[in-house]
Amino acid sequence: MTYENSLEFAQKLDEQDELKHFRGEFLVPQYNGKDVTYLCGNSLGLQPKKVEQYLSAQLANWKDLAIEGWFHGDDPWLLYHQQMKKPLAEIVGAKTDEITIMNSLTVNLHLLLVSFYNPTKKRFKILMEGGAFPSDQYAIESQIRFHGFEPKDAIIEVFPRKGEYTLRTEDILEAIDENSNNLALVLFAGINYYTGQLFDMSAIAEAAHEAGAYVGFDLAHAIGNVPLKLHEWEADFAVWCSYKYLNSGPGGISGVFVHERYFNQDLKRFAGWWGYGVDKRFLMTQGFEPANGAEGWQVSTSPILLMTVHKAALDVFEKAGLEKLRKKSLLLTGYFEFLIKQINQKHNEELFMIITPAEPKWRGCQLSIICKRNGQAIFDHLAQNGVIGDWREPDVIRLSPVPLYNSFTDVFRASKLMDESLAALG
Ligand SMILES: *Cc1c(COP(=O)(O)O)cnc(C)c1O
């Protein structure tokens, strides 16, 4: 598509957008009496309007049925999570048995590390992307210490080459290969939170297995953003959160994937009664027997109200469809990139340097932009004009047009304000 730098063109793309009515399914914060231009779905997705109605229905069940709600009513709570497994399995490219919904992301990472990180004197290293999300770093460091090793000996971080901002797949694969003698686990994000780089998970999984290591992915920024094929890629495990691109509310419920080849293996795990097969759970017998599939990793009673928000959000997501969303996303983020480059051209200087990969195949919605000058002031100018993004020290603005609720006019507006802020700041 040949883009044009004009409001009319942005409006034309909006008219042609077959997903445009989905914006009406969301509640948009107001600023000076108008909808904000919300480009922060990478941190917290907007609230689907249906959430309130879904929650009211479950509050009514609680009121009317109380304890009976677990077994009776339209949606017995005992099986409530199962309604979400089909849409989620499609979103992550898994079999329904390979996933379940539980806890929160970092907690799930710990639980799966219990199964997939059992270091020996020979194999104890974990390879990860340099500059991974802090919570993942803390989790990994604490797991390593828990097993009696030192993070400085056990963590291998792969960094971009000098003068580059994103990782080359060949460098990741080489680092895995070089450490094949003592690598226990490769843990990577699907998409790096800072740069927005989408990693080649298929290649990483293959290399990790060749090196004799397990491989796990943190999909916080990838789920609901880009197509995933966890089963086909042969990931061993994955974890994600639902409050970013899946719009399931602050601190919303997380999910996990465990590849089916581990179902009948006696992996170590931290157990709880909710991981016991549902048919025998309430016999309250001694001796834990895990349910077959990812549900065998469940620990605690389902948090039904969080799951209800998740269900409302997934119903909207499913109606739009991942394929159509990705198609629009490529166009929308591509348009934003085009507009930012136009600003640089106008000024004959790369004042906004996009560090997210230029190849659409290796990114999702998000663009991470280094501001050459006055970054904080530019960010403030955007905020004062109702454009919500986020700021990462020392000089990066992350802006993520989300195909479910953002428009081409939104990104046009944001780019105009970025341009305007340069003039205002001199
Ligand atoms: C958002 C995010 C988290 C947050 O973890 P919580 O346990 O949900 O607080 C962790 N890791 C990554 C990579 C993230 O992007």
The ligand as an SDF file (V2000), in Angstrom:
LIG
                    3D

 15 15  0  0  0  0  0  0  0  0999 V2000
    4.0070   -7.3550   31.6290 C   0  0  0  0  0  0  0  0  0  0  0  0
    5.0750   -8.3610   31.8220 C   0  0  0  0  0  0  0  0  0  0  0  0
    5.2250   -9.0450   33.0390 C   0  0  0  0  0  0  0  0  0  0  0  0
    4.3440   -8.7350   34.2250 C   0  0  0  0  0  0  0  0  0  0  0  0
    4.2520   -9.8280   35.0720 O   0  0  0  0  0  0  0  0  0  0  0  0
    3.0870   -9.9240   36.1740 P   0  0  0  0  0  0  0  0  0  0  0  0
    3.4240  -11.1480   36.9150 O   0  0  0  0  0  0  0  0  0  0  0  0
    1.7940   -9.9920   35.4180 O   0  0  0  0  0  0  0  0  0  0  0  0
    3.1440   -8.7000   36.9990 O   0  0  0  0  0  0  0  0  0  0  0  0
    6.2080  -10.0000   33.1370 C   0  0  0  0  0  0  0  0  0  0  0  0
    7.0260  -10.2790   32.0990 N   0  0  0  0  0  0  0  0  0  0  0  0
    6.9120   -9.6300   30.9130 C   0  0  0  0  0  0  0  0  0  0  0  0
    7.8320   -9.9680   29.7840 C   0  0  0  0  0  0  0  0  0  0  0  0
    5.9600   -8.6430   30.7510 C   0  0  0  0  0  0  0  0  0  0  0  0
    5.8720   -7.9820   29.6040 O   0  0  0  0  0  0  0  0  0  0  0  0
  1  2  1  0
  2  3  1  0
  2 14  2  0
  3  4  1  0
  3 10  2  0
  4  5  1  0
  5  6  1  0
  6  7  2  0
  6  8  1  0
  6  9  1  0
 10 11  1  0
 11 12  2  0
 12 13  1  0
 12 14  1  0
 14 15  1  0
M  END
$$$$
